[in-house]
Each structure stands twice: as C-alpha cells, then as structure tokens.
Amino acid sequence: MARPAVGEMGGGPSARRAAQYADQAGTAGHMLTHLWPGTDPKAAHESAAETFRRPIHVATPGLVTTVGPGAAHPRRG
C-alpha cells in the first residue's frame, strides 16, 4: 500500500486542513497529533504554518502538556 503524500492522512484532515479549522475557530495555538506513520513532523508543521499564524506544536512520544486558559507550552515528560 502506498503511503499518502505529506499533509495527507488516510481519511483524516491534513496538517494544513487541521490548521485551517483551528484558525477558523480562533484558537490561540494548535497541536498536530496522529500524524501518518513516516510523516516528517517538520514538514507537517510547515504545512500547517501556511495557514495558521499562531503557535503550532507537533505531538511526539513522551510529550506532556496542559490545555486551557493560561496553560504552559508543551514539555517533554
């Protein structure tokens, strides 16, 4: 089975589309999760940054974060 191109996730939104949804919702930041296996996290971040101008984070194994008003930036656990 061929792997989807960067920014495409089987059946789910691409990094760019997810960022567009976050932008439309007026979120203060955006975290990319559930990347397709083999997706370059940097490429996903760059794709999302094309439409989202606020902080973007890419979830990685071991990441611990708090969400909500006044939450700190994600950190390694």
PyMOL Python script that loads the backbone (N, CA, C, O; Angstrom):
from pymol import cmd

cmd.read_pdbstr("""\
ATOM      1  N   MET A   1       0.844  -1.177   0.000  1.00  0.00           N
ATOM      2  CA  MET A   1       0.000   0.000   0.000  1.00  0.00           C
ATOM      3  C   MET A   1       0.891   1.243   0.000  1.00  0.00           C
ATOM      4  O   MET A   1       1.829   1.337   0.791  1.00  0.00           O
ATOM      5  N   ALA A   2       0.605   2.165  -0.861  1.00  0.00           N
ATOM      6  CA  ALA A   2       1.398   3.395  -0.956  1.00  0.00           C
ATOM      7  C   ALA A   2       1.085   4.315   0.216  1.00  0.00           C
ATOM      8  O   ALA A   2      -0.058   4.396   0.668  1.00  0.00           O
ATOM      9  N   ARG A   3       2.101   4.999   0.699  1.00  0.00           N
ATOM     10  CA  ARG A   3       1.942   5.945   1.797  1.00  0.00           C
ATOM     11  C   ARG A   3       1.391   7.248   1.234  1.00  0.00           C
ATOM     12  O   ARG A   3       1.817   7.678   0.162  1.00  0.00           O
ATOM     13  N   PRO A   4       0.445   7.894   1.938  1.00  0.00           N
ATOM     14  CA  PRO A   4      -0.065   9.179   1.468  1.00  0.00           C
ATOM     15  C   PRO A   4       1.048  10.217   1.412  1.00  0.00           C
ATOM     16  O   PRO A   4       2.057  10.101   2.107  1.00  0.00           O
ATOM     17  N   ALA A   5       0.852  11.218   0.587  1.00  0.00           N
ATOM     18  CA  ALA A   5       1.816  12.312   0.469  1.00  0.00           C
ATOM     19  C   ALA A   5       1.822  13.136   1.751  1.00  0.00           C
ATOM     20  O   ALA A   5       0.885  13.057   2.545  1.00  0.00           O
ATOM     21  N   VAL A   6       2.871  13.927   1.955  1.00  0.00           N
ATOM     22  CA  VAL A   6       2.945  14.798   3.124  1.00  0.00           C
ATOM     23  C   VAL A   6       1.687  15.644   3.182  1.00  0.00           C
ATOM     24  O   VAL A   6       1.260  16.205   2.173  1.00  0.00           O
ATOM     25  N   GLY A   7       1.100  15.733   4.356  1.00  0.00           N
ATOM     26  CA  GLY A   7      -0.100  16.544   4.528  1.00  0.00           C
ATOM     27  C   GLY A   7      -1.387  15.774   4.298  1.00  0.00           C
ATOM     28  O   GLY A   7      -2.468  16.306   4.554  1.00  0.00           O
ATOM     29  N   GLU A   8      -1.306  14.541   3.824  1.00  0.00           N
ATOM     30  CA  GLU A   8      -2.494  13.725   3.639  1.00  0.00           C
ATOM     31  C   GLU A   8      -2.485  12.624   4.682  1.00  0.00           C
ATOM     32  O   GLU A   8      -1.459  11.983   4.909  1.00  0.00           O
ATOM     33  N   MET A   9      -3.615  12.405   5.311  1.00  0.00           N
ATOM     34  CA  MET A   9      -3.722  11.342   6.291  1.00  0.00           C
ATOM     35  C   MET A   9      -4.944  10.520   5.912  1.00  0.00           C
ATOM     36  O   MET A   9      -6.027  11.074   5.723  1.00  0.00           O
ATOM     37  N   GLY A  10      -4.786   9.215   5.800  1.00  0.00           N
ATOM     38  CA  GLY A  10      -5.869   8.356   5.364  1.00  0.00           C
ATOM     39  C   GLY A  10      -7.185   8.625   6.056  1.00  0.00           C
ATOM     40  O   GLY A  10      -7.360   8.230   7.209  1.00  0.00           O
ATOM     41  N   GLY A  11      -8.100   9.273   5.402  1.00  0.00           N
ATOM     42  CA  GLY A  11      -9.434   9.511   5.926  1.00  0.00           C
ATOM     43  C   GLY A  11      -9.537  10.709   6.862  1.00  0.00           C
ATOM     44  O   GLY A  11     -10.651  11.134   7.166  1.00  0.00           O
ATOM     45  N   GLY A  12      -8.438  11.266   7.329  1.00  0.00           N
ATOM     46  CA  GLY A  12      -8.486  12.382   8.271  1.00  0.00           C
ATOM     47  C   GLY A  12      -8.003  13.655   7.624  1.00  0.00           C
ATOM     48  O   GLY A  12      -7.552  13.652   6.479  1.00  0.00           O
ATOM     49  N   PRO A  13      -8.101  14.763   8.372  1.00  0.00           N
ATOM     50  CA  PRO A  13      -7.666  16.037   7.793  1.00  0.00           C
ATOM     51  C   PRO A  13      -6.150  16.111   7.681  1.00  0.00           C
ATOM     52  O   PRO A  13      -5.424  15.534   8.491  1.00  0.00           O
ATOM     53  N   SER A  14      -5.695  16.814   6.689  1.00  0.00           N
ATOM     54  CA  SER A  14      -4.258  17.042   6.547  1.00  0.00           C
ATOM     55  C   SER A  14      -3.819  18.038   7.606  1.00  0.00           C
ATOM     56  O   SER A  14      -4.652  18.690   8.236  1.00  0.00           O
ATOM     57  N   ALA A  15      -2.515  18.158   7.804  1.00  0.00           N
ATOM     58  CA  ALA A  15      -1.990  19.145   8.755  1.00  0.00           C
ATOM     59  C   ALA A  15      -2.474  20.540   8.376  1.00  0.00           C
ATOM     60  O   ALA A  15      -2.845  21.330   9.244  1.00  0.00           O
ATOM     61  N   ARG A  16      -2.470  20.838   7.101  1.00  0.00           N
ATOM     62  CA  ARG A  16      -2.916  22.161   6.634  1.00  0.00           C
ATOM     63  C   ARG A  16      -4.408  22.355   6.912  1.00  0.00           C
ATOM     64  O   ARG A  16      -4.816  23.415   7.387  1.00  0.00           O
ATOM     65  N   ARG A  17      -5.212  21.351   6.623  1.00  0.00           N
ATOM     66  CA  ARG A  17      -6.658  21.475   6.848  1.00  0.00           C
ATOM     67  C   ARG A  17      -6.961  21.598   8.340  1.00  0.00           C
ATOM     68  O   ARG A  17      -7.811  22.393   8.739  1.00  0.00           O
ATOM     69  N   ALA A  18      -6.263  20.808   9.166  1.00  0.00           N
ATOM     70  CA  ALA A  18      -6.469  20.902  10.613  1.00  0.00           C
ATOM     71  C   ALA A  18      -6.113  22.302  11.102  1.00  0.00           C
ATOM     72  O   ALA A  18      -6.794  22.847  11.970  1.00  0.00           O
ATOM     73  N   ALA A  19      -5.045  22.891  10.548  1.00  0.00           N
ATOM     74  CA  ALA A  19      -4.658  24.251  10.917  1.00  0.00           C
ATOM     75  C   ALA A  19      -5.717  25.254  10.464  1.00  0.00           C
ATOM     76  O   ALA A  19      -5.986  26.229  11.166  1.00  0.00           O
ATOM     77  N   GLN A  20      -6.314  25.025   9.304  1.00  0.00           N
ATOM     78  CA  GLN A  20      -7.384  25.909   8.837  1.00  0.00           C
ATOM     79  C   GLN A  20      -8.561  25.862   9.803  1.00  0.00           C
ATOM     80  O   GLN A  20      -9.142  26.900  10.118  1.00  0.00           O
ATOM     81  N   TYR A  21      -8.921  24.667  10.279  1.00  0.00           N
ATOM     82  CA  TYR A  21     -10.017  24.538  11.246  1.00  0.00           C
ATOM     83  C   TYR A  21      -9.670  25.291  12.532  1.00  0.00           C
ATOM     84  O   TYR A  21     -10.515  25.996  13.085  1.00  0.00           O
ATOM     85  N   ALA A  22      -8.432  25.143  13.008  1.00  0.00           N
ATOM     86  CA  ALA A  22      -8.010  25.836  14.227  1.00  0.00           C
ATOM     87  C   ALA A  22      -8.068  27.348  14.026  1.00  0.00           C
ATOM     88  O   ALA A  22      -8.496  28.079  14.919  1.00  0.00           O
ATOM     89  N   ASP A  23      -7.640  27.815  12.862  1.00  0.00           N
ATOM     90  CA  ASP A  23      -7.670  29.245  12.569  1.00  0.00           C
ATOM     91  C   ASP A  23      -9.104  29.759  12.543  1.00  0.00           C
ATOM     92  O   ASP A  23      -9.401  30.801  13.127  1.00  0.00           O
ATOM     93  N   GLN A  24      -9.991  29.037  11.871  1.00  0.00           N
ATOM     94  CA  GLN A  24     -11.397  29.439  11.799  1.00  0.00           C
ATOM     95  C   GLN A  24     -12.046  29.462  13.176  1.00  0.00           C
ATOM     96  O   GLN A  24     -12.932  30.277  13.435  1.00  0.00           O
ATOM     97  N   ALA A  25     -11.605  28.561  14.065  1.00  0.00           N
ATOM     98  CA  ALA A  25     -12.147  28.503  15.419  1.00  0.00           C
ATOM     99  C   ALA A  25     -11.554  29.587  16.319  1.00  0.00           C
ATOM    100  O   ALA A  25     -12.044  29.814  17.425  1.00  0.00           O
ATOM    101  N   GLY A  26     -10.492  30.261  15.844  1.00  0.00           N
ATOM    102  CA  GLY A  26      -9.881  31.328  16.607  1.00  0.00           C
ATOM    103  C   GLY A  26      -9.048  30.838  17.785  1.00  0.00           C
ATOM    104  O   GLY A  26      -8.919  31.545  18.785  1.00  0.00           O
ATOM    105  N   THR A  27      -8.486  29.647  17.683  1.00  0.00           N
ATOM    106  CA  THR A  27      -7.682  29.118  18.775  1.00  0.00           C
ATOM    107  C   THR A  27      -6.389  29.905  18.955  1.00  0.00           C
ATOM    108  O   THR A  27      -5.884  30.514  18.012  1.00  0.00           O
ATOM    109  N   ALA A  28      -5.862  29.886  20.170  1.00  0.00           N
ATOM    110  CA  ALA A  28      -4.625  30.599  20.476  1.00  0.00           C
ATOM    111  C   ALA A  28      -3.405  29.828  20.003  1.00  0.00           C
ATOM    112  O   ALA A  28      -2.338  30.414  19.817  1.00  0.00           O
ATOM    113  N   GLY A  29      -3.543  28.531  19.808  1.00  0.00           N
ATOM    114  CA  GLY A  29      -2.447  27.682  19.366  1.00  0.00           C
ATOM    115  C   GLY A  29      -3.002  26.405  18.766  1.00  0.00           C
ATOM    116  O   GLY A  29      -4.209  26.164  18.800  1.00  0.00           O
ATOM    117  N   HIS A  30      -2.124  25.600  18.224  1.00  0.00           N
ATOM    118  CA  HIS A  30      -2.559  24.378  17.537  1.00  0.00           C
ATOM    119  C   HIS A  30      -1.536  23.274  17.781  1.00  0.00           C
ATOM    120  O   HIS A  30      -0.330  23.515  17.720  1.00  0.00           O
ATOM    121  N   MET A  31      -2.020  22.057  18.058  1.00  0.00           N
ATOM    122  CA  MET A  31      -1.124  20.922  18.225  1.00  0.00           C
ATOM    123  C   MET A  31      -1.492  19.843  17.212  1.00  0.00           C
ATOM    124  O   MET A  31      -2.626  19.367  17.173  1.00  0.00           O
ATOM    125  N   LEU A  32      -0.518  19.470  16.399  1.00  0.00           N
ATOM    126  CA  LEU A  32      -0.716  18.399  15.426  1.00  0.00           C
ATOM    127  C   LEU A  32      -0.492  17.063  16.127  1.00  0.00           C
ATOM    128  O   LEU A  32       0.548  16.845  16.747  1.00  0.00           O
ATOM    129  N   THR A  33      -1.459  16.188  16.024  1.00  0.00           N
ATOM    130  CA  THR A  33      -1.370  14.852  16.609  1.00  0.00           C
ATOM    131  C   THR A  33      -1.759  13.831  15.548  1.00  0.00           C
ATOM    132  O   THR A  33      -2.293  14.188  14.498  1.00  0.00           O
ATOM    133  N   HIS A  34      -1.497  12.595  15.819  1.00  0.00           N
ATOM    134  CA  HIS A  34      -1.916  11.497  14.941  1.00  0.00           C
ATOM    135  C   HIS A  34      -1.395  11.646  13.512  1.00  0.00           C
ATOM    136  O   HIS A  34      -2.148  11.502  12.549  1.00  0.00           O
ATOM    137  N   LEU A  35      -0.114  11.933  13.388  1.00  0.00           N
ATOM    138  CA  LEU A  35       0.475  12.021  12.053  1.00  0.00           C
ATOM    139  C   LEU A  35       0.565  10.633  11.434  1.00  0.00           C
ATOM    140  O   LEU A  35       0.782   9.644  12.135  1.00  0.00           O
ATOM    141  N   TRP A  36       0.399  10.568  10.138  1.00  0.00           N
ATOM    142  CA  TRP A  36       0.516   9.311   9.407  1.00  0.00           C
ATOM    143  C   TRP A  36       1.932   8.759   9.620  1.00  0.00           C
ATOM    144  O   TRP A  36       2.893   9.525   9.556  1.00  0.00           O
ATOM    145  N   PRO A  37       2.085   7.462   9.870  1.00  0.00           N
ATOM    146  CA  PRO A  37       3.439   6.910  10.050  1.00  0.00           C
ATOM    147  C   PRO A  37       4.358   7.295   8.893  1.00  0.00           C
ATOM    148  O   PRO A  37       3.996   7.177   7.722  1.00  0.00           O
ATOM    149  N   GLY A  38       5.537   7.749   9.248  1.00  0.00           N
ATOM    150  CA  GLY A  38       6.514   8.171   8.245  1.00  0.00           C
ATOM    151  C   GLY A  38       6.426   9.631   7.868  1.00  0.00           C
ATOM    152  O   GLY A  38       7.274  10.133   7.131  1.00  0.00           O
ATOM    153  N   THR A  39       5.395  10.334   8.373  1.00  0.00           N
ATOM    154  CA  THR A  39       5.280  11.761   8.080  1.00  0.00           C
ATOM    155  C   THR A  39       6.390  12.508   8.793  1.00  0.00           C
ATOM    156  O   THR A  39       6.629  12.277   9.978  1.00  0.00           O
ATOM    157  N   ASP A  40       7.063  13.391   8.097  1.00  0.00           N
ATOM    158  CA  ASP A  40       8.101  14.227   8.681  1.00  0.00           C
ATOM    159  C   ASP A  40       7.415  15.298   9.535  1.00  0.00           C
ATOM    160  O   ASP A  40       6.684  16.130   8.998  1.00  0.00           O
ATOM    161  N   PRO A  41       7.638  15.293  10.855  1.00  0.00           N
ATOM    162  CA  PRO A  41       6.987  16.291  11.715  1.00  0.00           C
ATOM    163  C   PRO A  41       7.277  17.730  11.289  1.00  0.00           C
ATOM    164  O   PRO A  41       6.400  18.590  11.376  1.00  0.00           O
ATOM    165  N   LYS A  42       8.501  17.997  10.831  1.00  0.00           N
ATOM    166  CA  LYS A  42       8.844  19.349  10.389  1.00  0.00           C
ATOM    167  C   LYS A  42       8.019  19.740   9.164  1.00  0.00           C
ATOM    168  O   LYS A  42       7.547  20.873   9.073  1.00  0.00           O
ATOM    169  N   ALA A  43       7.842  18.815   8.227  1.00  0.00           N
ATOM    170  CA  ALA A  43       7.047  19.091   7.030  1.00  0.00           C
ATOM    171  C   ALA A  43       5.584  19.332   7.401  1.00  0.00           C
ATOM    172  O   ALA A  43       4.933  20.204   6.825  1.00  0.00           O
ATOM    173  N   ALA A  44       5.064  18.559   8.363  1.00  0.00           N
ATOM    174  CA  ALA A  44       3.683  18.754   8.811  1.00  0.00           C
ATOM    175  C   ALA A  44       3.536  20.135   9.449  1.00  0.00           C
ATOM    176  O   ALA A  44       2.556  20.838   9.204  1.00  0.00           O
ATOM    177  N   HIS A  45       4.516  20.517  10.269  1.00  0.00           N
ATOM    178  CA  HIS A  45       4.495  21.838  10.912  1.00  0.00           C
ATOM    179  C   HIS A  45       4.511  22.934   9.851  1.00  0.00           C
ATOM    180  O   HIS A  45       3.731  23.883   9.926  1.00  0.00           O
ATOM    181  N   GLU A  46       5.389  22.809   8.873  1.00  0.00           N
ATOM    182  CA  GLU A  46       5.486  23.816   7.811  1.00  0.00           C
ATOM    183  C   GLU A  46       4.186  23.912   7.022  1.00  0.00           C
ATOM    184  O   GLU A  46       3.758  25.005   6.650  1.00  0.00           O
ATOM    185  N   SER A  47       3.565  22.771   6.770  1.00  0.00           N
ATOM    186  CA  SER A  47       2.291  22.759   6.047  1.00  0.00           C
ATOM    187  C   SER A  47       1.215  23.490   6.852  1.00  0.00           C
ATOM    188  O   SER A  47       0.459  24.290   6.302  1.00  0.00           O
ATOM    189  N   ALA A  48       1.151  23.214   8.143  1.00  0.00           N
ATOM    190  CA  ALA A  48       0.163  23.872   8.997  1.00  0.00           C
ATOM    191  C   ALA A  48       0.432  25.373   9.087  1.00  0.00           C
ATOM    192  O   ALA A  48      -0.502  26.175   9.121  1.00  0.00           O
ATOM    193  N   ALA A  49       1.699  25.745   9.126  1.00  0.00           N
ATOM    194  CA  ALA A  49       2.076  27.157   9.265  1.00  0.00           C
ATOM    195  C   ALA A  49       1.696  27.988   8.041  1.00  0.00           C
ATOM    196  O   ALA A  49       1.688  29.217   8.110  1.00  0.00           O
ATOM    197  N   GLU A  50       1.384  27.339   6.931  1.00  0.00           N
ATOM    198  CA  GLU A  50       0.964  28.078   5.740  1.00  0.00           C
ATOM    199  C   GLU A  50      -0.356  28.802   5.969  1.00  0.00           C
ATOM    200  O   GLU A  50      -0.626  29.816   5.326  1.00  0.00           O
ATOM    201  N   THR A  51      -1.185  28.286   6.887  1.00  0.00           N
ATOM    202  CA  THR A  51      -2.494  28.896   7.118  1.00  0.00           C
ATOM    203  C   THR A  51      -2.733  29.302   8.563  1.00  0.00           C
ATOM    204  O   THR A  51      -3.712  29.992   8.846  1.00  0.00           O
ATOM    205  N   PHE A  52      -1.869  28.895   9.486  1.00  0.00           N
ATOM    206  CA  PHE A  52      -2.063  29.190  10.900  1.00  0.00           C
ATOM    207  C   PHE A  52      -0.872  29.995  11.391  1.00  0.00           C
ATOM    208  O   PHE A  52       0.255  29.499  11.365  1.00  0.00           O
ATOM    209  N   ARG A  53      -1.094  31.219  11.835  1.00  0.00           N
ATOM    210  CA  ARG A  53      -0.010  32.129  12.195  1.00  0.00           C
ATOM    211  C   ARG A  53       0.260  32.220  13.698  1.00  0.00           C
ATOM    212  O   ARG A  53       1.056  33.049  14.138  1.00  0.00           O
ATOM    213  N   ARG A  54      -0.398  31.376  14.476  1.00  0.00           N
ATOM    214  CA  ARG A  54      -0.158  31.362  15.914  1.00  0.00           C
ATOM    215  C   ARG A  54       0.676  30.135  16.255  1.00  0.00           C
ATOM    216  O   ARG A  54       0.983  29.357  15.352  1.00  0.00           O
ATOM    217  N   PRO A  55       1.060  29.920  17.519  1.00  0.00           N
ATOM    218  CA  PRO A  55       1.944  28.802  17.860  1.00  0.00           C
ATOM    219  C   PRO A  55       1.400  27.446  17.409  1.00  0.00           C
ATOM    220  O   PRO A  55       0.220  27.143  17.585  1.00  0.00           O
ATOM    221  N   ILE A  56       2.282  26.645  16.827  1.00  0.00           N
ATOM    222  CA  ILE A  56       1.962  25.284  16.383  1.00  0.00           C
ATOM    223  C   ILE A  56       2.961  24.342  17.037  1.00  0.00           C
ATOM    224  O   ILE A  56       4.165  24.597  17.029  1.00  0.00           O
ATOM    225  N   HIS A  57       2.460  23.266  17.595  1.00  0.00           N
ATOM    226  CA  HIS A  57       3.301  22.238  18.193  1.00  0.00           C
ATOM    227  C   HIS A  57       2.970  20.913  17.522  1.00  0.00           C
ATOM    228  O   HIS A  57       1.843  20.698  17.076  1.00  0.00           O
ATOM    229  N   VAL A  58       3.954  20.028  17.454  1.00  0.00           N
ATOM    230  CA  VAL A  58       3.746  18.688  16.908  1.00  0.00           C
ATOM    231  C   VAL A  58       3.935  17.692  18.050  1.00  0.00           C
ATOM    232  O   VAL A  58       4.998  17.653  18.670  1.00  0.00           O
ATOM    233  N   ALA A  59       2.923  16.899  18.325  1.00  0.00           N
ATOM    234  CA  ALA A  59       2.999  15.910  19.398  1.00  0.00           C
ATOM    235  C   ALA A  59       4.029  14.836  19.048  1.00  0.00           C
ATOM    236  O   ALA A  59       4.115  14.380  17.908  1.00  0.00           O
ATOM    237  N   THR A  60       4.799  14.450  20.045  1.00  0.00           N
ATOM    238  CA  THR A  60       5.801  13.399  19.902  1.00  0.00           C
ATOM    239  C   THR A  60       5.668  12.439  21.073  1.00  0.00           C
ATOM    240  O   THR A  60       5.094  12.804  22.099  1.00  0.00           O
ATOM    241  N   PRO A  61       6.185  11.223  20.946  1.00  0.00           N
ATOM    242  CA  PRO A  61       6.121  10.282  22.067  1.00  0.00           C
ATOM    243  C   PRO A  61       6.740  10.897  23.322  1.00  0.00           C
ATOM    244  O   PRO A  61       7.819  11.488  23.262  1.00  0.00           O
ATOM    245  N   GLY A  62       6.067  10.759  24.436  1.00  0.00           N
ATOM    246  CA  GLY A  62       6.557  11.273  25.704  1.00  0.00           C
ATOM    247  C   GLY A  62       6.164  12.709  26.001  1.00  0.00           C
ATOM    248  O   GLY A  62       6.508  13.232  27.061  1.00  0.00           O
ATOM    249  N   LEU A  63       5.444  13.364  25.079  1.00  0.00           N
ATOM    250  CA  LEU A  63       5.043  14.747  25.286  1.00  0.00           C
ATOM    251  C   LEU A  63       3.987  14.824  26.382  1.00  0.00           C
ATOM    252  O   LEU A  63       3.041  14.036  26.396  1.00  0.00           O
ATOM    253  N   VAL A  64       4.150  15.768  27.295  1.00  0.00           N
ATOM    254  CA  VAL A  64       3.168  16.032  28.347  1.00  0.00           C
ATOM    255  C   VAL A  64       2.763  17.484  28.197  1.00  0.00           C
ATOM    256  O   VAL A  64       3.623  18.357  28.079  1.00  0.00           O
ATOM    257  N   THR A  65       1.459  17.758  28.201  1.00  0.00           N
ATOM    258  CA  THR A  65       1.001  19.129  28.030  1.00  0.00           C
ATOM    259  C   THR A  65      -0.262  19.352  28.847  1.00  0.00           C
ATOM    260  O   THR A  65      -0.961  18.405  29.209  1.00  0.00           O
ATOM    261  N   THR A  66      -0.540  20.605  29.128  1.00  0.00           N
ATOM    262  CA  THR A  66      -1.759  21.018  29.811  1.00  0.00           C
ATOM    263  C   THR A  66      -2.505  21.925  28.849  1.00  0.00           C
ATOM    264  O   THR A  66      -1.893  22.753  28.175  1.00  0.00           O
ATOM    265  N   VAL A  67      -3.810  21.777  28.781  1.00  0.00           N
ATOM    266  CA  VAL A  67      -4.604  22.631  27.894  1.00  0.00           C
ATOM    267  C   VAL A  67      -5.507  23.513  28.718  1.00  0.00           C
ATOM    268  O   VAL A  67      -5.824  23.204  29.867  1.00  0.00           O
ATOM    269  N   GLY A  68      -5.915  24.601  28.130  1.00  0.00           N
ATOM    270  CA  GLY A  68      -6.824  25.507  28.791  1.00  0.00           C
ATOM    271  C   GLY A  68      -6.208  26.881  28.973  1.00  0.00           C
ATOM    272  O   GLY A  68      -5.040  27.099  28.650  1.00  0.00           O
ATOM    273  N   PRO A  69      -7.000  27.805  29.494  1.00  0.00           N
ATOM    274  CA  PRO A  69      -6.510  29.171  29.679  1.00  0.00           C
ATOM    275  C   PRO A  69      -5.257  29.192  30.564  1.00  0.00           C
ATOM    276  O   PRO A  69      -5.206  28.545  31.610  1.00  0.00           O
ATOM    277  N   GLY A  70      -4.272  29.935  30.127  1.00  0.00           N
ATOM    278  CA  GLY A  70      -3.047  30.078  30.900  1.00  0.00           C
ATOM    279  C   GLY A  70      -2.138  28.872  30.884  1.00  0.00           C
ATOM    280  O   GLY A  70      -1.158  28.844  31.629  1.00  0.00           O
ATOM    281  N   ALA A  71      -2.421  27.870  30.062  1.00  0.00           N
ATOM    282  CA  ALA A  71      -1.596  26.652  30.022  1.00  0.00           C
ATOM    283  C   ALA A  71      -0.217  26.981  29.481  1.00  0.00           C
ATOM    284  O   ALA A  71      -0.058  27.823  28.597  1.00  0.00           O
ATOM    285  N   ALA A  72       0.771  26.301  30.031  1.00  0.00           N
ATOM    286  CA  ALA A  72       2.153  26.473  29.578  1.00  0.00           C
ATOM    287  C   ALA A  72       2.367  25.750  28.267  1.00  0.00           C
ATOM    288  O   ALA A  72       1.526  24.963  27.833  1.00  0.00           O
ATOM    289  N   HIS A  73       3.502  26.022  27.636  1.00  0.00           N
ATOM    290  CA  HIS A  73       3.852  25.327  26.398  1.00  0.00           C
ATOM    291  C   HIS A  73       4.109  23.854  26.695  1.00  0.00           C
ATOM    292  O   HIS A  73       4.473  23.509  27.819  1.00  0.00           O
ATOM    293  N   PRO A  74       3.924  22.976  25.702  1.00  0.00           N
ATOM    294  CA  PRO A  74       4.194  21.548  25.895  1.00  0.00           C
ATOM    295  C   PRO A  74       5.647  21.313  26.324  1.00  0.00           C
ATOM    296  O   PRO A  74       6.540  22.088  25.979  1.00  0.00           O
ATOM    297  N   ARG A  75       5.864  20.256  27.063  1.00  0.00           N
ATOM    298  CA  ARG A  75       7.208  19.887  27.501  1.00  0.00           C
ATOM    299  C   ARG A  75       7.371  18.376  27.390  1.00  0.00           C
ATOM    300  O   ARG A  75       6.391  17.633  27.339  1.00  0.00           O
ATOM    301  N   ARG A  76       8.592  17.950  27.356  1.00  0.00           N
ATOM    302  CA  ARG A  76       8.895  16.510  27.318  1.00  0.00           C
ATOM    303  C   ARG A  76       8.668  15.958  28.707  1.00  0.00           C
ATOM    304  O   ARG A  76       9.032  16.605  29.688  1.00  0.00           O
ATOM    305  N   GLY A  77       8.058  14.743  28.824  1.00  0.00           N
ATOM    306  CA  GLY A  77       7.736  14.127  30.105  1.00  0.00           C
ATOM    307  C   GLY A  77       8.780  13.357  30.714  1.00  0.00           C
ATOM    308  O   GLY A  77       8.589  12.804  31.797  1.00  0.00           O
TER     309      GLY A  77
END
""", "prot")
cmd.dss("prot")
cmd.show_as("cartoon", "prot")
cmd.util.cbc("prot")
cmd.orient("prot")
